[in-house]
């Protein structure tokens, strides 16, 4: 047997509510809402100022929560108008304390001492006397003769002079000897060349002639030292 088919149930429709108001009813509802708002506003102002309506209307006391304060006084008291500016006063910067001005010391007027004409005349006389004394000392210093200047190393005027002949060098070649003699002559020395035999070989000797004092020979020796001749050989010494 075939099972009976179940009929599909229609979905449940949501219930909707409609309210209809007439114009007088809408005006009445608006007026009631405005009256309620005004009542709450006035009640809030009264409570903010510390007014307790529950004392006059006991029914309101039943609506308000119970207070532990039996005396009914509001804690902290009522705010005063001058206390409302407390925050603005905190924002203001404190003015610095006024320091007392120090009294400036009075400057004492300098009293100029007037010199009498007698003192002026005395000071002028003393100045003239000092000038005269200075002039006299200057004249005395100019009249004194200056001491003679002593010379540490006086030149000997009568020093003896000699004619010196020194052998500066010797060469085996005449050309080399003449070349070296010309160099000495160019440096201011009186030089010449002489040939002489030593055994079987001929040598060409370079001589330097010098006339002067024994001290003047030092200059001649310094010139020879420039050419490598430190100790020239003395050949003759004759008084002039």
KOLMAR-342129 format. One line per 10 residues: number of its first residue (from 1); their letters; for each residue x, y, z of C-alpha. Coordinates in steps of 0.25 Angstrom, whole numbers, plus 5000, padded with zeros to 4 digits. Example, Ala and Ser with C-alpha at 12.3 -4.5 7.8 and 13.67 -1.06 7.14 Angstrom:
<atoms>
1) AS) 5049,4982,5031  5055,4996,5029
</atoms>
This chain:
<atoms>
1) XXXXXXXXXX) 5000,5000,5000  5005,5014,4997  5008,5023,5008  4999,5035,5009  5005,5048,5005  5007,5059,5015  5001,5072,5012  5011,5084,5012  5007,5094,5023  5008,5108,5019
11) XXXXXXXXXX) 5019,5117,5026  5014,5125,5038  5012,5139,5035  5018,5150,5044  5008,5158,5052  5008,5173,5049  5002,5184,5058  4996,5197,5053  4993,5209,5061  4984,5220,5057
21) XXXXXXXXXX) 4984,5233,5063  4975,5245,5060  4980,5259,5060  4975,5263,5073  4982,5251,5079  4995,5254,5073  4994,5268,5078  4991,5263,5092  5003,5253,5092  5013,5264,5088
31) XXXXXXXXXX) 5007,5274,5099  5009,5263,5109  5023,5260,5105  5027,5275,5106  5021,5276,5119  5028,5264,5125  5042,5270,5119  5039,5283,5126  5036,5276,5139  5049,5268,5139
41) XXXXXXXXXX) 5056,5281,5135  5051,5289,5146  5053,5278,5156  5067,5276,5152  5070,5291,5154  5064,5290,5168  5072,5278,5172  5084,5285,5167  5082,5297,5176  5080,5289,5188
51) XXXXXXXXXX) 5065,5289,5188  5059,5276,5194  5045,5275,5189  5042,5262,5197  5041,5270,5209  5029,5277,5204  5023,5266,5195  5024,5253,5203  5020,5245,5190  5033,5249,5183
61) XXXXXXXXXX) 5041,5244,5195  5035,5230,5192  5040,5231,5178  5055,5235,5182  5065,5225,5187  5067,5225,5202  5079,5234,5208  5088,5230,5219  5088,5245,5223  5077,5246,5233
71) XXXXXXXXXX) 5078,5261,5235  5075,5263,5220  5086,5273,5218  5094,5272,5204  5108,5268,5206  5118,5279,5201  5108,5290,5202  5102,5299,5191  5112,5304,5181  5114,5319,5182
81) XXXXXXXXXX) 5115,5328,5170  5129,5332,5173  5133,5317,5173  5129,5315,5159  5142,5323,5154  5151,5314,5161  5156,5307,5149  5159,5320,5141  5167,5325,5153  5176,5313,5153
91) XXXXXXXXXX) 5179,5316,5138  5184,5329,5141  5199,5331,5144  5203,5336,5157  5208,5350,5157  5223,5351,5162  5225,5357,5175  5228,5372,5174  5242,5374,5179  5245,5387,5187
101) XXXXXXXXXX) 5254,5396,5179  5268,5398,5186  5271,5412,5189  5283,5417,5181  5294,5423,5189  5295,5437,5187  5308,5441,5180  5316,5451,5188  5319,5463,5180  5334,5465,5178
111) XXXXXXXXXX) 5338,5478,5184  5350,5484,5176  5360,5490,5184  5364,5504,5180  5378,5506,5180  5382,5520,5185  5391,5529,5176  5402,5528,5186  5404,5513,5184  5403,5515,5169
121) XXXXXXXXXX) 5415,5524,5170  5423,5515,5178  5421,5503,5169  5425,5511,5157  5438,5515,5164  5441,5501,5167  5439,5497,5153  5448,5507,5148  5459,5503,5158  5458,5489,5153
131) XXXXXXXXXX) 5459,5493,5139  5472,5501,5142  5478,5489,5149  5476,5480,5138  5482,5490,5128  5495,5491,5137  5496,5476,5138  5495,5475,5123  5506,5485,5120  5515,5479,5130
141) XXXXXXXXXX) 5514,5465,5123  5516,5471,5110  5529,5478,5115  5535,5465,5120  5544,5458,5110  5541,5444,5106  5550,5433,5110  5559,5428,5099  5555,5415,5093  5564,5403,5096
151) XXXXXXXXXX) 5567,5393,5084  5568,5379,5089  5577,5375,5077  5585,5387,5073  5592,5385,5059  5608,5385,5061  5612,5396,5052  5627,5392,5052  5625,5377,5050  5637,5371,5042
161) XXXXXXXXXX) 5633,5367,5028  5640,5355,5020  5640,5349,5006  5634,5335,5007  5635,5324,4996  5627,5312,4998  5626,5299,4989  5611,5296,4987  5612,5284,4978  5621,5276,4968
171) XXXXXXXXXX) 5617,5269,4955  5624,5260,4945  5617,5268,4933  5620,5282,4930  5606,5285,4925  5599,5280,4938  5609,5289,4946  5606,5301,4938  5591,5299,4939  5591,5298,4954
181) XXXXXXXXXX) 5600,5310,4955  5590,5318,4947  5579,5314,4956  5587,5319,4968  5590,5332,4961  5575,5334,4958  5572,5333,4973  5582,5344,4976  5595,5337,4979  5609,5340,4972
191) XXXXXXXXXX) 5612,5326,4967  5622,5321,4956  5628,5307,4951  5642,5302,4952  5648,5290,4946  5657,5281,4953  5663,5267,4952  5663,5256,4963  5671,5245,4958  5668,5242,4943
201) XXXXXXXXXX) 5654,5248,4944  5650,5263,4942  5640,5269,4952  5632,5282,4950  5631,5289,4963  5620,5300,4966  5625,5311,4976  5617,5322,4983  5624,5335,4986  5619,5343,4998
211) XXXXXXXXXX) 5624,5357,5004  5618,5361,5017  5618,5358,5032  5618,5344,5039  5603,5347,5042  5599,5350,5027  5604,5336,5023  5592,5330,5029  5583,5336,5018  5592,5331,5007
221) XXXXXXXXXX) 5591,5317,5014  5576,5317,5015  5575,5320,4999  5585,5308,4997  5576,5299,5006  5564,5301,4996  5572,5293,4986  5576,5282,4996  5589,5287,5000  5589,5288,5015
231) XXXXXXXXXX) 5604,5288,5018  5612,5295,5008  5627,5293,5008  5635,5306,5012  5647,5307,5003  5653,5321,5007  5650,5333,5017  5658,5346,5015  5656,5359,5022  5652,5371,5014
</atoms>
